[in-house]
Each structure stands twice: as structure tokens, then as C-alpha cells.
Amino acid sequence: MPQLDTSTWFIMILSMFLTLFILFQLKISNHHYPENPMTKYAKITGQHNPWENKWTKIYSPLSLPPQ
């Protein structure tokens, strides 16, 4: 039974990765991205919620004293 010759595997795998890298670089370089994207600023409103100004405590039914 003949032995499997694995002496060229390293070169084949290395050349495959190099080829894939070059192909992906060429595909990415063909895309046109906007040169100066405008940043969007979020508007900060002055609206306040009533619960922001005071401390509140919520009682669960199990923490109440028995009646």
C-alpha cells in the first residue's frame, strides 16, 4: 500500500492562504466608501421624568408586615 505524500501540503496551504488574501484585498479595494461621513449628533432634550428627582421605595407584598 503506497504512503501518502504530504511533503507538498505546506506549500499548497500557504499558497492557498496567500491567494485568498490577495483576492479579498482586491475585492475590498473595489468598494467605494464615502470620503467624509457626517457624524450624527443625538439631540439632548430637557424633558425630565418625575421619578428622576426623588427617591422611591417599592414594597413587595412579602416584605410588608402581616396584617
mmCIF file of the N, C-alpha and C atoms, coordinates in Angstrom:
data_MODEL
# 
_entry.id   MODEL 
# 
loop_
_atom_site.group_PDB 
_atom_site.id 
_atom_site.type_symbol 
_atom_site.label_atom_id 
_atom_site.label_alt_id 
_atom_site.label_comp_id 
_atom_site.label_asym_id 
_atom_site.label_entity_id 
_atom_site.label_seq_id 
_atom_site.pdbx_PDB_ins_code 
_atom_site.Cartn_x 
_atom_site.Cartn_y 
_atom_site.Cartn_z 
_atom_site.occupancy 
_atom_site.B_iso_or_equiv 
_atom_site.pdbx_formal_charge 
_atom_site.auth_seq_id 
_atom_site.auth_comp_id 
_atom_site.auth_asym_id 
_atom_site.auth_atom_id 
_atom_site.pdbx_PDB_model_num 
ATOM 1   N N  . MET A 1 1  ? 0.848   -1.170 0.000  1.00 0.00 ? 1  MET A N  1 
ATOM 2   C CA . MET A 1 1  ? 0.000   0.000  0.000  1.00 0.00 ? 1  MET A CA 1 
ATOM 3   C C  . MET A 1 1  ? 0.901   1.243  0.000  1.00 0.00 ? 1  MET A C  1 
ATOM 4   N N  . PRO A 1 2  ? 0.682   2.157  -0.937 1.00 0.00 ? 2  PRO A N  1 
ATOM 5   C CA . PRO A 1 2  ? 1.589   3.312  -1.027 1.00 0.00 ? 2  PRO A CA 1 
ATOM 6   C C  . PRO A 1 2  ? 1.334   4.313  0.100  1.00 0.00 ? 2  PRO A C  1 
ATOM 7   N N  . GLN A 1 3  ? 2.382   5.002  0.478  1.00 0.00 ? 3  GLN A N  1 
ATOM 8   C CA . GLN A 1 3  ? 2.295   6.033  1.515  1.00 0.00 ? 3  GLN A CA 1 
ATOM 9   C C  . GLN A 1 3  ? 1.745   7.324  0.915  1.00 0.00 ? 3  GLN A C  1 
ATOM 10  N N  . LEU A 1 4  ? 1.043   8.091  1.725  1.00 0.00 ? 4  LEU A N  1 
ATOM 11  C CA . LEU A 1 4  ? 0.509   9.368  1.282  1.00 0.00 ? 4  LEU A CA 1 
ATOM 12  C C  . LEU A 1 4  ? 1.630   10.404 1.355  1.00 0.00 ? 4  LEU A C  1 
ATOM 13  N N  . ASP A 1 5  ? 1.887   11.060 0.237  1.00 0.00 ? 5  ASP A N  1 
ATOM 14  C CA . ASP A 1 5  ? 2.966   12.043 0.173  1.00 0.00 ? 5  ASP A CA 1 
ATOM 15  C C  . ASP A 1 5  ? 2.438   13.390 0.670  1.00 0.00 ? 5  ASP A C  1 
ATOM 16  N N  . THR A 1 6  ? 2.905   13.800 1.841  1.00 0.00 ? 6  THR A N  1 
ATOM 17  C CA . THR A 1 6  ? 2.439   15.052 2.433  1.00 0.00 ? 6  THR A CA 1 
ATOM 18  C C  . THR A 1 6  ? 3.493   16.149 2.366  1.00 0.00 ? 6  THR A C  1 
ATOM 19  N N  . SER A 1 7  ? 4.522   15.950 1.571  1.00 0.00 ? 7  SER A N  1 
ATOM 20  C CA . SER A 1 7  ? 5.609   16.922 1.537  1.00 0.00 ? 7  SER A CA 1 
ATOM 21  C C  . SER A 1 7  ? 5.198   18.246 0.889  1.00 0.00 ? 7  SER A C  1 
ATOM 22  N N  . THR A 1 8  ? 4.186   18.241 0.025  1.00 0.00 ? 8  THR A N  1 
ATOM 23  C CA . THR A 1 8  ? 3.789   19.472 -0.670 1.00 0.00 ? 8  THR A CA 1 
ATOM 24  C C  . THR A 1 8  ? 2.596   20.160 -0.011 1.00 0.00 ? 8  THR A C  1 
ATOM 25  N N  . TRP A 1 9  ? 2.072   19.580 1.049  1.00 0.00 ? 9  TRP A N  1 
ATOM 26  C CA . TRP A 1 9  ? 0.880   20.146 1.673  1.00 0.00 ? 9  TRP A CA 1 
ATOM 27  C C  . TRP A 1 9  ? 1.140   21.547 2.226  1.00 0.00 ? 9  TRP A C  1 
ATOM 28  N N  . PHE A 1 10 ? 2.269   21.743 2.855  1.00 0.00 ? 10 PHE A N  1 
ATOM 29  C CA . PHE A 1 10 ? 2.563   23.038 3.456  1.00 0.00 ? 10 PHE A CA 1 
ATOM 30  C C  . PHE A 1 10 ? 2.586   24.140 2.401  1.00 0.00 ? 10 PHE A C  1 
ATOM 31  N N  . ILE A 1 11 ? 3.212   23.869 1.276  1.00 0.00 ? 11 ILE A N  1 
ATOM 32  C CA . ILE A 1 11 ? 3.294   24.869 0.210  1.00 0.00 ? 11 ILE A CA 1 
ATOM 33  C C  . ILE A 1 11 ? 1.918   25.106 -0.405 1.00 0.00 ? 11 ILE A C  1 
ATOM 34  N N  . MET A 1 12 ? 1.131   24.062 -0.543 1.00 0.00 ? 12 MET A N  1 
ATOM 35  C CA . MET A 1 12 ? -0.214  24.228 -1.111 1.00 0.00 ? 12 MET A CA 1 
ATOM 36  C C  . MET A 1 12 ? -1.111  25.058 -0.182 1.00 0.00 ? 12 MET A C  1 
ATOM 37  N N  . ILE A 1 13 ? -1.054  24.775 1.110  1.00 0.00 ? 13 ILE A N  1 
ATOM 38  C CA . ILE A 1 13 ? -1.876  25.508 2.069  1.00 0.00 ? 13 ILE A CA 1 
ATOM 39  C C  . ILE A 1 13 ? -1.417  26.960 2.155  1.00 0.00 ? 13 ILE A C  1 
ATOM 40  N N  . LEU A 1 14 ? -0.127  27.169 2.179  1.00 0.00 ? 14 LEU A N  1 
ATOM 41  C CA . LEU A 1 14 ? 0.404   28.526 2.232  1.00 0.00 ? 14 LEU A CA 1 
ATOM 42  C C  . LEU A 1 14 ? 0.030   29.319 0.985  1.00 0.00 ? 14 LEU A C  1 
ATOM 43  N N  . SER A 1 15 ? 0.134   28.714 -0.171 1.00 0.00 ? 15 SER A N  1 
ATOM 44  C CA . SER A 1 15 ? -0.232  29.419 -1.406 1.00 0.00 ? 15 SER A CA 1 
ATOM 45  C C  . SER A 1 15 ? -1.741  29.669 -1.474 1.00 0.00 ? 15 SER A C  1 
ATOM 46  N N  . MET A 1 16 ? -2.536  28.769 -0.919 1.00 0.00 ? 16 MET A N  1 
ATOM 47  C CA . MET A 1 16 ? -3.978  28.970 -0.885 1.00 0.00 ? 16 MET A CA 1 
ATOM 48  C C  . MET A 1 16 ? -4.325  30.179 -0.020 1.00 0.00 ? 16 MET A C  1 
ATOM 49  N N  . PHE A 1 17 ? -3.717  30.287 1.174  1.00 0.00 ? 17 PHE A N  1 
ATOM 50  C CA . PHE A 1 17 ? -3.977  31.433 2.041  1.00 0.00 ? 17 PHE A CA 1 
ATOM 51  C C  . PHE A 1 17 ? -3.507  32.729 1.403  1.00 0.00 ? 17 PHE A C  1 
ATOM 52  N N  . LEU A 1 18 ? -2.379  32.703 0.753  1.00 0.00 ? 18 LEU A N  1 
ATOM 53  C CA . LEU A 1 18 ? -1.877  33.890 0.081  1.00 0.00 ? 18 LEU A CA 1 
ATOM 54  C C  . LEU A 1 18 ? -2.814  34.319 -1.050 1.00 0.00 ? 18 LEU A C  1 
ATOM 55  N N  . THR A 1 19 ? -3.301  33.359 -1.818 1.00 0.00 ? 19 THR A N  1 
ATOM 56  C CA . THR A 1 19 ? -4.223  33.663 -2.907 1.00 0.00 ? 19 THR A CA 1 
ATOM 57  C C  . THR A 1 19 ? -5.543  34.218 -2.376 1.00 0.00 ? 19 THR A C  1 
ATOM 58  N N  . LEU A 1 20 ? -6.067  33.602 -1.320 1.00 0.00 ? 20 LEU A N  1 
ATOM 59  C CA . LEU A 1 20 ? -7.311  34.103 -0.738 1.00 0.00 ? 20 LEU A CA 1 
ATOM 60  C C  . LEU A 1 20 ? -7.131  35.508 -0.178 1.00 0.00 ? 20 LEU A C  1 
ATOM 61  N N  . PHE A 1 21 ? -6.012  35.765 0.458  1.00 0.00 ? 21 PHE A N  1 
ATOM 62  C CA . PHE A 1 21 ? -5.744  37.096 0.991  1.00 0.00 ? 21 PHE A CA 1 
ATOM 63  C C  . PHE A 1 21 ? -5.710  38.134 -0.127 1.00 0.00 ? 21 PHE A C  1 
ATOM 64  N N  . ILE A 1 22 ? -5.023  37.811 -1.212 1.00 0.00 ? 22 ILE A N  1 
ATOM 65  C CA . ILE A 1 22 ? -4.931  38.745 -2.345 1.00 0.00 ? 22 ILE A CA 1 
ATOM 66  C C  . ILE A 1 22 ? -6.303  38.960 -2.968 1.00 0.00 ? 22 ILE A C  1 
ATOM 67  N N  . LEU A 1 23 ? -7.088  37.896 -3.132 1.00 0.00 ? 23 LEU A N  1 
ATOM 68  C CA . LEU A 1 23 ? -8.417  38.044 -3.724 1.00 0.00 ? 23 LEU A CA 1 
ATOM 69  C C  . LEU A 1 23 ? -9.331  38.912 -2.857 1.00 0.00 ? 23 LEU A C  1 
ATOM 70  N N  . PHE A 1 24 ? -9.297  38.689 -1.543 1.00 0.00 ? 24 PHE A N  1 
ATOM 71  C CA . PHE A 1 24 ? -10.119 39.502 -0.652 1.00 0.00 ? 24 PHE A CA 1 
ATOM 72  C C  . PHE A 1 24 ? -9.666  40.957 -0.654 1.00 0.00 ? 24 PHE A C  1 
ATOM 73  N N  . GLN A 1 25 ? -8.377  41.190 -0.713 1.00 0.00 ? 25 GLN A N  1 
ATOM 74  C CA . GLN A 1 25 ? -7.884  42.563 -0.763 1.00 0.00 ? 25 GLN A CA 1 
ATOM 75  C C  . GLN A 1 25 ? -8.341  43.250 -2.043 1.00 0.00 ? 25 GLN A C  1 
ATOM 76  N N  . LEU A 1 26 ? -8.325  42.535 -3.147 1.00 0.00 ? 26 LEU A N  1 
ATOM 77  C CA . LEU A 1 26 ? -8.781  43.120 -4.406 1.00 0.00 ? 26 LEU A CA 1 
ATOM 78  C C  . LEU A 1 26 ? -10.276 43.410 -4.383 1.00 0.00 ? 26 LEU A C  1 
ATOM 79  N N  . LYS A 1 27 ? -11.060 42.501 -3.770 1.00 0.00 ? 27 LYS A N  1 
ATOM 80  C CA . LYS A 1 27 ? -12.498 42.734 -3.691 1.00 0.00 ? 27 LYS A CA 1 
ATOM 81  C C  . LYS A 1 27 ? -12.807 43.925 -2.794 1.00 0.00 ? 27 LYS A C  1 
ATOM 82  N N  . ILE A 1 28 ? -12.103 44.042 -1.674 1.00 0.00 ? 28 ILE A N  1 
ATOM 83  C CA . ILE A 1 28 ? -12.358 45.140 -0.751 1.00 0.00 ? 28 ILE A CA 1 
ATOM 84  C C  . ILE A 1 28 ? -11.920 46.467 -1.364 1.00 0.00 ? 28 ILE A C  1 
ATOM 85  N N  . SER A 1 29 ? -10.835 46.458 -2.112 1.00 0.00 ? 29 SER A N  1 
ATOM 86  C CA . SER A 1 29 ? -10.330 47.712 -2.673 1.00 0.00 ? 29 SER A CA 1 
ATOM 87  C C  . SER A 1 29 ? -11.240 48.259 -3.772 1.00 0.00 ? 29 SER A C  1 
ATOM 88  N N  . ASN A 1 30 ? -12.136 47.443 -4.315 1.00 0.00 ? 30 ASN A N  1 
ATOM 89  C CA . ASN A 1 30 ? -13.051 47.912 -5.351 1.00 0.00 ? 30 ASN A CA 1 
ATOM 90  C C  . ASN A 1 30 ? -14.263 48.645 -4.782 1.00 0.00 ? 30 ASN A C  1 
ATOM 91  N N  . HIS A 1 31 ? -14.490 48.559 -3.478 1.00 0.00 ? 31 HIS A N  1 
ATOM 92  C CA . HIS A 1 31 ? -15.621 49.244 -2.864 1.00 0.00 ? 31 HIS A CA 1 
ATOM 93  C C  . HIS A 1 31 ? -15.308 50.724 -2.723 1.00 0.00 ? 31 HIS A C  1 
ATOM 94  N N  . HIS A 1 32 ? -16.328 51.541 -2.933 1.00 0.00 ? 32 HIS A N  1 
ATOM 95  C CA . HIS A 1 32 ? -16.177 52.986 -2.788 1.00 0.00 ? 32 HIS A CA 1 
ATOM 96  C C  . HIS A 1 32 ? -16.874 53.411 -1.498 1.00 0.00 ? 32 HIS A C  1 
ATOM 97  N N  . TYR A 1 33 ? -16.094 53.869 -0.563 1.00 0.00 ? 33 TYR A N  1 
ATOM 98  C CA . TYR A 1 33 ? -16.622 54.329 0.709  1.00 0.00 ? 33 TYR A CA 1 
ATOM 99  C C  . TYR A 1 33 ? -16.749 55.848 0.682  1.00 0.00 ? 33 TYR A C  1 
ATOM 100 N N  . PRO A 1 34 ? -17.676 56.404 1.443  1.00 0.00 ? 34 PRO A N  1 
ATOM 101 C CA . PRO A 1 34 ? -17.783 57.868 1.482  1.00 0.00 ? 34 PRO A CA 1 
ATOM 102 C C  . PRO A 1 34 ? -16.512 58.478 2.068  1.00 0.00 ? 34 PRO A C  1 
ATOM 103 N N  . GLU A 1 35 ? -16.062 59.571 1.471  1.00 0.00 ? 35 GLU A N  1 
ATOM 104 C CA . GLU A 1 35 ? -14.803 60.151 1.894  1.00 0.00 ? 35 GLU A CA 1 
ATOM 105 C C  . GLU A 1 35 ? -14.915 60.871 3.228  1.00 0.00 ? 35 GLU A C  1 
ATOM 106 N N  . ASN A 1 36 ? -16.015 61.593 3.438  1.00 0.00 ? 36 ASN A N  1 
ATOM 107 C CA . ASN A 1 36 ? -16.158 62.355 4.667  1.00 0.00 ? 36 ASN A CA 1 
ATOM 108 C C  . ASN A 1 36 ? -17.540 62.088 5.254  1.00 0.00 ? 36 ASN A C  1 
ATOM 109 N N  . PRO A 1 37 ? -17.697 61.010 5.999  1.00 0.00 ? 37 PRO A N  1 
ATOM 110 C CA . PRO A 1 37 ? -19.025 60.730 6.549  1.00 0.00 ? 37 PRO A CA 1 
ATOM 111 C C  . PRO A 1 37 ? -19.389 61.763 7.613  1.00 0.00 ? 37 PRO A C  1 
ATOM 112 N N  . MET A 1 38 ? -20.609 62.214 7.579  1.00 0.00 ? 38 MET A N  1 
ATOM 113 C CA . MET A 1 38 ? -21.070 63.188 8.557  1.00 0.00 ? 38 MET A CA 1 
ATOM 114 C C  . MET A 1 38 ? -21.492 62.453 9.828  1.00 0.00 ? 38 MET A C  1 
ATOM 115 N N  . THR A 1 39 ? -21.059 62.962 10.958 1.00 0.00 ? 39 THR A N  1 
ATOM 116 C CA . THR A 1 39 ? -21.452 62.345 12.225 1.00 0.00 ? 39 THR A CA 1 
ATOM 117 C C  . THR A 1 39 ? -22.806 62.886 12.631 1.00 0.00 ? 39 THR A C  1 
ATOM 118 N N  . LYS A 1 40 ? -23.606 62.027 13.185 1.00 0.00 ? 40 LYS A N  1 
ATOM 119 C CA . LYS A 1 40 ? -24.932 62.417 13.631 1.00 0.00 ? 40 LYS A CA 1 
ATOM 120 C C  . LYS A 1 40 ? -24.879 62.653 15.137 1.00 0.00 ? 40 LYS A C  1 
ATOM 121 N N  . TYR A 1 41 ? -25.293 63.817 15.539 1.00 0.00 ? 41 TYR A N  1 
ATOM 122 C CA . TYR A 1 41 ? -25.314 64.147 16.950 1.00 0.00 ? 41 TYR A CA 1 
ATOM 123 C C  . TYR A 1 41 ? -26.722 63.891 17.494 1.00 0.00 ? 41 TYR A C  1 
ATOM 124 N N  . ALA A 1 42 ? -26.765 63.237 18.626 1.00 0.00 ? 42 ALA A N  1 
ATOM 125 C CA . ALA A 1 42 ? -28.049 62.971 19.250 1.00 0.00 ? 42 ALA A CA 1 
ATOM 126 C C  . ALA A 1 42 ? -28.526 64.236 19.952 1.00 0.00 ? 42 ALA A C  1 
ATOM 127 N N  . LYS A 1 43 ? -29.787 64.540 19.770 1.00 0.00 ? 43 LYS A N  1 
ATOM 128 C CA . LYS A 1 43 ? -30.347 65.716 20.415 1.00 0.00 ? 43 LYS A CA 1 
ATOM 129 C C  . LYS A 1 43 ? -30.635 65.391 21.879 1.00 0.00 ? 43 LYS A C  1 
ATOM 130 N N  . ILE A 1 44 ? -30.145 66.238 22.745 1.00 0.00 ? 44 ILE A N  1 
ATOM 131 C CA . ILE A 1 44 ? -30.397 66.055 24.166 1.00 0.00 ? 44 ILE A CA 1 
ATOM 132 C C  . ILE A 1 44 ? -31.565 66.950 24.540 1.00 0.00 ? 44 ILE A C  1 
ATOM 133 N N  . THR A 1 45 ? -32.640 66.340 24.982 1.00 0.00 ? 45 THR A N  1 
ATOM 134 C CA . THR A 1 45 ? -33.832 67.111 25.318 1.00 0.00 ? 45 THR A CA 1 
ATOM 135 C C  . THR A 1 45 ? -33.810 67.455 26.798 1.00 0.00 ? 45 THR A C  1 
ATOM 136 N N  . GLY A 1 46 ? -34.502 68.501 27.143 1.00 0.00 ? 46 GLY A N  1 
ATOM 137 C CA . GLY A 1 46 ? -34.571 68.938 28.526 1.00 0.00 ? 46 GLY A CA 1 
ATOM 138 C C  . GLY A 1 46 ? -35.736 68.343 29.274 1.00 0.00 ? 46 GLY A C  1 
ATOM 139 N N  . GLN A 1 47 ? -36.362 67.340 28.745 1.00 0.00 ? 47 GLN A N  1 
ATOM 140 C CA . GLN A 1 47 ? -37.515 66.729 29.377 1.00 0.00 ? 47 GLN A CA 1 
ATOM 141 C C  . GLN A 1 47 ? -37.056 65.834 30.520 1.00 0.00 ? 47 GLN A C  1 
ATOM 142 N N  . HIS A 1 48 ? -37.659 66.050 31.690 1.00 0.00 ? 48 HIS A N  1 
ATOM 143 C CA . HIS A 1 48 ? -37.314 65.248 32.863 1.00 0.00 ? 48 HIS A CA 1 
ATOM 144 C C  . HIS A 1 48 ? -38.513 64.398 33.262 1.00 0.00 ? 48 HIS A C  1 
ATOM 145 N N  . ASN A 1 49 ? -38.221 63.226 33.718 1.00 0.00 ? 49 ASN A N  1 
ATOM 146 C CA . ASN A 1 49 ? -39.276 62.345 34.194 1.00 0.00 ? 49 ASN A CA 1 
ATOM 147 C C  . ASN A 1 49 ? -39.506 62.607 35.675 1.00 0.00 ? 49 ASN A C  1 
ATOM 148 N N  . PRO A 1 50 ? -40.717 62.409 36.155 1.00 0.00 ? 50 PRO A N  1 
ATOM 149 C CA . PRO A 1 50 ? -40.980 62.725 37.571 1.00 0.00 ? 50 PRO A CA 1 
ATOM 150 C C  . PRO A 1 50 ? -40.192 61.845 38.541 1.00 0.00 ? 50 PRO A C  1 
ATOM 151 N N  . TRP A 1 51 ? -39.784 60.656 38.135 1.00 0.00 ? 51 TRP A N  1 
ATOM 152 C CA . TRP A 1 51 ? -39.069 59.785 39.064 1.00 0.00 ? 51 TRP A CA 1 
ATOM 153 C C  . TRP A 1 51 ? -37.572 60.074 39.107 1.00 0.00 ? 51 TRP A C  1 
ATOM 154 N N  . GLU A 1 52 ? -37.096 60.994 38.310 1.00 0.00 ? 52 GLU A N  1 
ATOM 155 C CA . GLU A 1 52 ? -35.667 61.305 38.346 1.00 0.00 ? 52 GLU A CA 1 
ATOM 156 C C  . GLU A 1 52 ? -35.290 62.202 39.521 1.00 0.00 ? 52 GLU A C  1 
ATOM 157 N N  . ASN A 1 53 ? -36.240 62.966 40.046 1.00 0.00 ? 53 ASN A N  1 
ATOM 158 C CA . ASN A 1 53 ? -35.924 63.950 41.065 1.00 0.00 ? 53 ASN A CA 1 
ATOM 159 C C  . ASN A 1 53 ? -36.120 63.459 42.487 1.00 0.00 ? 53 ASN A C  1 
ATOM 160 N N  . LYS A 1 54 ? -36.695 62.304 42.709 1.00 0.00 ? 54 LYS A N  1 
ATOM 161 C CA . LYS A 1 54 ? -36.970 61.856 44.063 1.00 0.00 ? 54 LYS A CA 1 
ATOM 162 C C  . LYS A 1 54 ? -36.648 60.366 44.199 1.00 0.00 ? 54 LYS A C  1 
ATOM 163 N N  . TRP A 1 55 ? -36.382 60.003 45.439 1.00 0.00 ? 55 TRP A N  1 
ATOM 164 C CA . TRP A 1 55 ? -36.139 58.596 45.730 1.00 0.00 ? 55 TRP A CA 1 
ATOM 165 C C  . TRP A 1 55 ? -37.483 57.923 45.961 1.00 0.00 ? 55 TRP A C  1 
ATOM 166 N N  . THR A 1 56 ? -37.634 56.745 45.433 1.00 0.00 ? 56 THR A N  1 
ATOM 167 C CA . THR A 1 56 ? -38.863 55.993 45.676 1.00 0.00 ? 56 THR A CA 1 
ATOM 168 C C  . THR A 1 56 ? -38.493 54.632 46.230 1.00 0.00 ? 56 THR A C  1 
ATOM 169 N N  . LYS A 1 57 ? -39.372 54.073 46.983 1.00 0.00 ? 57 LYS A N  1 
ATOM 170 C CA . LYS A 1 57 ? -39.153 52.743 47.532 1.00 0.00 ? 57 LYS A CA 1 
ATOM 171 C C  . LYS A 1 57 ? -40.362 51.891 47.177 1.00 0.00 ? 57 LYS A C  1 
ATOM 172 N N  . ILE A 1 58 ? -40.106 50.733 46.633 1.00 0.00 ? 58 ILE A N  1 
ATOM 173 C CA . ILE A 1 58 ? -41.182 49.836 46.230 1.00 0.00 ? 58 ILE A CA 1 
ATOM 174 C C  . ILE A 1 58 ? -41.221 48.695 47.237 1.00 0.00 ? 58 ILE A C  1 
ATOM 175 N N  . TYR A 1 59 ? -42.383 48.485 47.807 1.00 0.00 ? 59 TYR A N  1 
ATOM 176 C CA . TYR A 1 59 ? -42.549 47.421 48.774 1.00 0.00 ? 59 TYR A CA 1 
ATOM 177 C C  . TYR A 1 59 ? -43.165 46.217 48.086 1.00 0.00 ? 59 TYR A C  1 
ATOM 178 N N  . SER A 1 60 ? -42.519 45.070 48.242 1.00 0.00 ? 60 SER A N  1 
ATOM 179 C CA . SER A 1 60 ? -43.125 43.851 47.716 1.00 0.00 ? 60 SER A CA 1 
ATOM 180 C C  . SER A 1 60 ? -44.067 43.303 48.783 1.00 0.00 ? 60 SER A C  1 
ATOM 181 N N  . PRO A 1 61 ? -45.079 42.531 48.407 1.00 0.00 ? 61 PRO A N  1 
ATOM 182 C CA . PRO A 1 61 ? -46.040 42.020 49.400 1.00 0.00 ? 61 PRO A CA 1 
ATOM 183 C C  . PRO A 1 61 ? -45.388 41.170 50.486 1.00 0.00 ? 61 PRO A C  1 
ATOM 184 N N  . LEU A 1 62 ? -44.278 40.499 50.177 1.00 0.00 ? 62 LEU A N  1 
ATOM 185 C CA . LEU A 1 62 ? -43.662 39.654 51.200 1.00 0.00 ? 62 LEU A CA 1 
ATOM 186 C C  . LEU A 1 62 ? -42.904 40.472 52.236 1.00 0.00 ? 62 LEU A C  1 
ATOM 187 N N  . SER A 1 63 ? -42.521 41.694 51.927 1.00 0.00 ? 63 SER A N  1 
ATOM 188 C CA . SER A 1 63 ? -41.757 42.478 52.883 1.00 0.00 ? 63 SER A CA 1 
ATOM 189 C C  . SER A 1 63 ? -42.654 43.298 53.796 1.00 0.00 ? 63 SER A C  1 
ATOM 190 N N  . LEU A 1 64 ? -43.952 43.336 53.518 1.00 0.00 ? 64 LEU A N  1 
ATOM 191 C CA . LEU A 1 64 ? -44.877 44.081 54.365 1.00 0.00 ? 64 LEU A CA 1 
ATOM 192 C C  . LEU A 1 64 ? -45.151 43.279 55.640 1.00 0.00 ? 64 LEU A C  1 
ATOM 193 N N  . PRO A 1 65 ? -45.421 43.977 56.735 1.00 0.00 ? 65 PRO A N  1 
ATOM 194 C CA . PRO A 1 65 ? -45.751 43.230 57.961 1.00 0.00 ? 65 PRO A CA 1 
ATOM 195 C C  . PRO A 1 65 ? -47.102 42.522 57.817 1.00 0.00 ? 65 PRO A C  1 
ATOM 196 N N  . PRO A 1 66 ? -47.255 41.399 58.484 1.00 0.00 ? 66 PRO A N  1 
ATOM 197 C CA . PRO A 1 66 ? -48.543 40.690 58.380 1.00 0.00 ? 66 PRO A CA 1 
ATOM 198 C C  . PRO A 1 66 ? -49.659 41.510 59.031 1.00 0.00 ? 66 PRO A C  1 
ATOM 199 N N  . GLN A 1 67 ? -50.830 41.410 58.442 1.00 0.00 ? 67 GLN A N  1 
ATOM 200 C CA . GLN A 1 67 ? -51.969 42.183 58.959 1.00 0.00 ? 67 GLN A CA 1 
ATOM 201 C C  . GLN A 1 67 ? -52.966 41.302 59.638 1.00 0.00 ? 67 GLN A C  1 
# 
